[in-house]
Amino acid sequence: MIIQEFVKEVLLEDIGRGDLFGRVAPKKEATAQVIAKSEGIVAGEPYLEALAQFCNLELYWHKRDGEAFGWGDVILKVMGDAADLLAAERTLLNMLLHASSIATQVQPYIKALEGTNVLLLDTRKTRPMLRNFEKYAVRVGGAVNHRMGLDDALMLKDTHLSLIDDLEAFIERARRKIPFTTKIEIECESVDAAAKAMDVGADIVMCDNMQIAQIREVVLYRNENYPGVLLEASGNITLENIREVALTGVDAISSGSIIHQSRWIDLSMKIVT
C-alpha cells in the first residue's frame, strides 16, 4: 500500500462520516505546535506530509526524519483551517508517535554496533497492515530491512525444513523455480546444520539461538570454505549481548524487538494561535 492510500485509510478510521466539531466550528485559521514531552528520534515525515495534503494543512518542520529531540522541543508547526487541523490531530500524532517510537527503539542497538560493520536487521514480526510503515520507521532509526514478505527471498525455517527430505535436491529445484536474483536463506540451530546449509548452496545462513562459541565456529567454517556466504545471527538478541554477537564475525543481526518492543514516546499538540 502506497503512503497516500495508507494515510487515507488511517484518517478515515478516525473521521468516519465526518468530525462533528466541524459542523459547528468557527471558520478561522489556526496554528498548532507538536511538542516533545520525552526524548527520541523523529520519524513519520512523508506520512504526515501526505496527511497534510489531504487536509489542506501546512507543515513546518523544526526536526526532520532521523533527527534527535529532547523534552520541550518543538517537532513541527501545523497551520490551516481550525476544523481541518483538529480533525487531523489524532491521526497526525498517532503516526508520528508510532514511527518515532520505533526509530527511537532502534538507536541504542545501532550505537551498540558502532565500529563493527555489522548490519542491524528487522524481521516480519510487524503489526497487520503496518509492515511498510513500521519498516520505514526502522530505516529512519538506522537499521536495514530484512524481507518485506515471502516473495522477495526464499527463507527456509525449521517448519519448512521439517517437510524437506533432501535439502540439496530441494535447493537445486528451487534455483530453477525462483527468480534468478533471489537469495536463499536457511535457518540453522547448530554448527552442523549451518555447515550443511553452506554445503548445499545457501546464500545466507542464519545462526538461530546459537551460543557465542557456536556462532564463532560457524564463522570459521564459512571463512575457510564459503567466504561468499552471508551470516546472520538471530534469536534472543538484547542490548546487553548484541555487541558480543557482532564481534563473532557475522554480517548481520536481526531482531524483532526493535519493532514490537518499542515504547511510545510522549508528544502533544497545542494550539498557539
Order of alpha helices (4+ residues) and beta strands (2+ residues): alpha-alpha-beta-beta-alpha-beta-beta-beta-alpha-beta-alpha-beta-alpha-alpha-beta-alpha-beta-alpha-beta-alpha-beta-alpha-beta
